[in-house]
């Protein structure tokens, strides 16, 4: 069976942890122990989120700009693919020593529409927090918005993915290799005068993973997150886990706004996108429940 497994940030850095090398490697080791038995049985492509990492890279750019020229956001996205892809690849190889299957990280570009409405109304928070005074000084350089009560942050466009440009290469390699691809949603590029051009944006990793899964004709899309299920009425006294659900019912729940845009919303949108095309099943689960989820329990399982 061909699977795309999208790792949430919790699989790399736990909530409240510092972004240290030790924490990153320790969490990746734990994640790889969960992934290894599945890789031995299936053809697997792994994607991952890069929210904290691209935020730190943006902060490094900000702090060092007087000495080192800052890089644009598409370059930072490429950097994050290596920052996470390399240790993930290394630890997977360590976990698969006895299994004759290669592992490779693919630097992945994702085509977006240069006329996507997201470019006119950036909403994705990245990077450090600023005081009101500092934000006023930066308003001519960045678009900034207040992020709850924590201060002001830079917002950037998050356009919808159209096509994973390396999908054919990934599909060929997948015959003998476990692939790590579409890290952080991929590097956003547009077509301009027949040529590719990187843009200042970030792409949601779940939407990009669904796009990739459809491109390589995967049967199952798995989204690993910090909670064991998707929920109706999340965070209220009426909160209820969704265990098994049909695509039609999920669409209704989505239209009823059960899934917040900043958390579960993109995962549900990705599930709908995947199943409306050639996908057969979507699983949303926590890392520790992955094997149970593939057997049909301890997860939100969506079919059509």
C-alpha positions as CSV (number, residue, x, y, z in Angstrom):
1,X,0.0,0.0,0.0
2,X,1.2,3.5,-0.8
3,X,1.0,6.0,2.1
4,X,1.8,9.7,2.6
5,X,2.4,10.4,6.3
6,X,2.4,14.1,7.3
7,X,4.2,14.7,10.6
8,X,2.9,17.6,12.7
9,X,5.2,19.8,14.7
10,X,4.5,17.7,17.8
11,X,6.4,14.8,16.2
12,X,9.5,17.1,16.1
13,X,9.3,19.5,19.0
14,X,6.8,19.0,21.9
15,X,4.7,21.9,23.1
16,X,6.7,24.0,25.6
17,X,10.1,22.5,24.6
18,X,13.0,24.7,23.5
19,X,14.1,24.3,19.9
20,X,17.4,22.7,20.8
21,X,19.4,20.1,18.8
22,X,18.9,17.6,21.6
23,X,15.2,17.9,21.7
24,X,14.9,17.8,17.9
25,X,16.9,14.6,17.6
26,X,15.3,12.9,20.6
27,X,11.8,13.5,19.3
28,X,12.8,12.4,15.8
29,X,14.2,9.2,17.2
30,X,10.9,8.4,18.9
31,X,9.0,9.3,15.7
32,X,11.2,7.0,13.6
33,X,10.6,4.1,16.0
34,X,6.9,4.5,15.3
35,X,7.4,4.9,11.5
36,X,9.9,2.0,10.9
37,X,7.5,-0.9,11.3
38,X,5.1,0.8,8.8
39,X,7.9,1.5,6.3
40,X,8.8,-2.2,6.3
41,X,5.3,-3.1,5.1
42,X,4.4,-0.2,2.8
43,X,5.7,2.3,0.3
44,X,5.9,5.6,2.3
45,X,6.4,9.3,1.6
46,X,6.9,11.4,4.7
47,X,6.2,15.1,4.9
48,X,6.6,17.4,7.9
49,X,5.7,20.8,9.3
50,X,8.3,23.6,9.7
51,X,6.4,26.2,11.7
52,X,8.8,26.6,14.6
53,X,11.9,26.1,12.4
54,X,11.1,28.7,9.8
55,X,10.2,31.1,12.6
56,X,13.6,30.6,14.1
57,X,15.3,31.0,10.7
58,X,13.4,34.3,10.3
59,X,14.5,35.4,13.7
60,X,18.2,34.6,12.8
61,X,17.7,36.7,9.7
62,X,16.4,39.5,11.7
63,X,19.1,39.4,14.4
64,X,22.0,39.1,11.9
65,X,20.8,41.4,9.2
66,X,23.4,44.1,9.9
67,X,26.2,41.6,9.3
68,X,24.8,39.0,6.9
69,X,22.3,39.8,4.1
70,X,18.9,38.3,4.9
71,X,17.4,35.6,2.7
72,X,13.9,35.6,1.3
73,X,11.2,33.2,2.7
74,X,11.4,30.7,-0.1
75,X,15.1,30.2,0.7
76,X,14.3,29.8,4.4
77,X,11.8,27.2,3.4
78,X,14.5,25.3,1.5
79,X,16.8,25.6,4.5
80,X,14.1,24.1,6.8
81,X,13.7,21.1,4.5
82,X,17.4,20.3,5.1
83,X,17.3,21.2,8.8
84,X,14.6,18.6,9.5
85,X,15.0,16.3,6.5
86,X,18.6,15.4,7.2
87,X,18.2,14.2,10.9
88,X,14.9,12.5,9.9
89,X,16.6,10.7,7.1
90,X,19.6,9.7,9.3
91,X,17.4,8.4,12.1
92,X,15.2,6.4,9.7
93,X,18.3,4.8,8.2
94,X,19.3,3.8,11.8
95,X,15.9,2.4,12.4
96,X,15.9,0.4,9.2
97,X,19.4,-1.1,9.3
98,X,18.1,-4.7,8.9
99,X,15.6,-3.7,6.2
100,X,16.8,-3.3,2.6
101,X,15.2,0.0,1.8
102,X,16.9,3.3,1.1
103,X,15.8,6.6,2.5
104,X,16.1,9.9,0.5
105,X,15.2,13.5,1.2
106,X,13.9,15.4,-1.8
107,X,14.1,19.2,-2.0
108,X,10.5,19.9,-3.1
109,X,9.1,22.8,-5.0
110,X,5.3,23.4,-5.0
111,X,3.6,25.5,-7.7
112,X,1.1,28.1,-6.5
113,X,-1.0,30.7,-8.4
114,X,0.6,34.1,-8.5
115,X,-3.0,35.5,-8.4
116,X,-4.0,33.5,-5.3
117,X,-6.0,35.7,-2.9
118,X,-3.6,34.9,-0.1
119,X,-1.0,37.3,-1.7
120,X,-3.5,40.2,-1.2
121,X,-4.4,39.2,2.4
122,X,-1.5,37.5,4.2
123,X,-2.6,35.7,7.4
124,X,0.1,33.2,8.3
125,X,2.1,34.2,11.4
126,X,5.8,33.6,11.3
127,X,8.9,34.7,13.2
128,X,9.4,36.6,16.5
129,X,7.0,38.7,18.5
130,X,7.3,42.4,18.6
131,X,6.1,45.2,20.9
132,X,3.8,47.8,19.5
133,X,6.7,50.3,19.3
134,X,8.9,47.9,17.4
135,X,6.0,46.9,15.1
136,X,5.4,50.5,14.2
137,X,9.0,50.9,13.1
138,X,8.8,47.7,11.0
139,X,5.4,48.4,9.3
140,X,7.0,49.7,6.1
141,X,9.2,46.6,5.8
142,X,6.8,43.8,6.9
143,X,3.1,43.2,7.2
144,X,2.4,42.7,10.9
145,X,-0.7,41.8,12.9
146,X,-1.4,41.3,16.6
147,X,-1.2,37.6,17.5
148,X,-3.7,37.3,20.4
149,X,-2.2,39.0,23.5
150,X,1.4,37.9,22.8
151,X,2.4,40.9,20.7
152,X,2.8,41.6,17.0
153,X,4.1,39.2,14.4
154,X,4.9,39.2,10.7
155,X,2.2,37.7,8.5
156,X,2.9,36.2,5.1
157,X,0.8,34.7,2.3
158,X,-0.2,31.1,2.5
159,X,-1.4,30.2,-1.0
160,X,-3.1,26.9,-2.0
161,X,-0.8,24.3,-3.5
162,X,-1.5,23.4,-7.2
163,X,1.3,20.9,-8.1
164,X,4.3,19.3,-6.5
165,X,7.0,19.7,-9.2
166,X,9.1,16.7,-8.2
167,X,6.1,14.3,-8.0
168,X,7.2,12.2,-11.0
169,X,10.7,11.8,-9.5
170,X,9.2,10.9,-6.1
171,X,6.9,8.3,-7.7
172,X,9.9,6.6,-9.6
173,X,12.1,6.5,-6.5
174,X,9.3,5.2,-4.3
175,X,9.6,1.8,-5.9
176,X,12.7,1.1,-3.8
177,X,13.1,4.1,-1.5
178,X,11.3,5.8,1.4
179,X,11.0,9.4,0.5
180,X,11.0,12.5,2.7
181,X,9.4,15.3,0.7
182,X,7.2,18.5,0.7
183,X,8.8,19.5,4.0
184,X,7.1,22.6,5.5
185,X,4.6,22.5,2.6
186,X,7.3,22.7,0.1
187,X,9.1,25.7,-1.4
188,X,6.5,28.0,-2.9
189,X,7.1,28.9,-6.6
190,X,5.1,30.6,-9.3
191,X,5.4,30.5,-13.1
192,X,6.3,33.8,-14.7
193,X,7.0,34.2,-18.4
194,X,7.5,30.4,-18.6
195,X,10.0,30.3,-15.8
196,X,9.9,29.3,-12.1
197,X,10.3,32.0,-9.5
198,X,10.3,31.6,-5.7
199,X,7.9,33.8,-3.7
200,X,7.6,35.2,-0.2
201,X,5.1,32.7,1.2
202,X,4.6,29.5,3.1
203,X,2.3,26.6,2.2
204,X,0.2,24.6,4.6
205,X,2.0,21.2,4.9
206,X,-1.3,19.2,5.2
207,X,-2.7,20.8,2.0
208,X,0.6,20.2,0.2
209,X,0.7,16.6,1.5
210,X,-2.8,16.0,0.1
211,X,-1.6,17.5,-3.2
212,X,1.4,15.2,-3.2
213,X,-0.6,12.1,-2.2
214,X,-3.0,12.7,-5.2
215,X,0.0,13.2,-7.6
216,X,1.6,9.9,-6.7
217,X,-1.7,8.0,-6.5
218,X,-1.3,7.1,-2.8
219,X,-4.2,5.1,-1.3
220,X,-4.0,6.6,2.2
221,X,-3.1,10.0,3.6
222,X,-2.1,10.0,7.3
223,X,-1.9,13.3,9.3
224,X,-0.1,12.9,12.6
225,X,-1.0,15.6,15.2
226,X,-0.8,16.3,18.9
227,X,-4.4,15.1,19.6
228,X,-5.8,11.5,19.1
229,X,-8.8,12.6,17.0
230,X,-10.5,15.4,15.2
231,X,-13.3,16.7,17.3
232,X,-16.8,18.2,17.0
233,X,-17.3,21.3,19.3
234,X,-13.6,21.2,20.2
235,X,-12.7,22.9,23.5
236,X,-16.3,23.0,24.8
237,X,-18.4,20.8,27.1
238,X,-20.0,19.3,24.0
239,X,-16.6,18.2,22.6
240,X,-16.9,14.8,20.9
241,X,-14.3,12.8,19.1
242,X,-14.9,11.8,15.4
243,X,-13.9,8.2,15.1
244,X,-15.2,6.9,11.8
245,X,-16.9,9.3,9.3
246,X,-18.0,9.4,5.7
247,X,-16.7,12.2,3.4
248,X,-20.2,13.6,2.9
249,X,-20.7,14.0,6.7
250,X,-17.2,15.5,7.1
251,X,-18.0,18.1,4.5
252,X,-21.1,19.1,6.5
253,X,-19.1,19.4,9.7
254,X,-16.6,21.5,7.8
255,X,-19.2,23.9,6.5
256,X,-20.6,24.1,10.1
257,X,-17.2,25.5,11.1
258,X,-16.4,22.8,13.6
259,X,-12.7,23.0,12.7
260,X,-10.6,26.1,13.6
261,X,-8.7,27.6,10.7
262,X,-5.4,27.7,12.6
263,X,-5.4,24.1,13.8
264,X,-7.7,21.3,12.6
265,X,-9.2,23.2,9.7
266,X,-6.4,22.7,7.1
267,X,-6.3,19.0,8.0
268,X,-10.0,18.6,7.3
269,X,-9.6,20.6,4.0
270,X,-6.7,18.4,3.0
271,X,-8.7,15.3,3.8
272,X,-11.6,16.5,1.6
273,X,-9.3,17.4,-1.2
274,X,-7.6,14.0,-1.2
275,X,-10.8,12.0,-1.0
276,X,-12.6,14.0,-3.7
277,X,-9.9,12.9,-6.1
278,X,-8.5,9.4,-6.1
279,X,-7.7,8.9,-2.4
280,X,-9.3,6.0,-0.5
281,X,-8.8,6.8,3.2
282,X,-7.6,9.6,5.5
283,X,-6.3,9.0,9.0
284,X,-5.9,11.7,11.7
285,X,-4.1,10.4,14.8
286,X,-1.4,11.0,17.4
287,X,2.0,9.5,16.9
288,X,1.7,6.7,19.5
289,X,-1.6,5.5,17.9
290,X,-0.3,5.2,14.4
291,X,-0.1,1.4,14.2
292,X,-3.6,1.0,15.8
293,X,-4.9,3.6,13.4
294,X,-3.8,1.6,10.4
295,X,-5.7,-1.3,11.8
296,X,-8.9,0.8,12.1
297,X,-9.0,2.1,15.7
298,X,-7.8,5.0,18.0
299,X,-8.0,7.6,15.3
300,X,-10.3,9.7,13.1
301,X,-10.8,7.6,10.0
302,X,-12.4,9.2,6.9
303,X,-13.6,7.3,3.9
304,X,-15.8,8.0,0.9
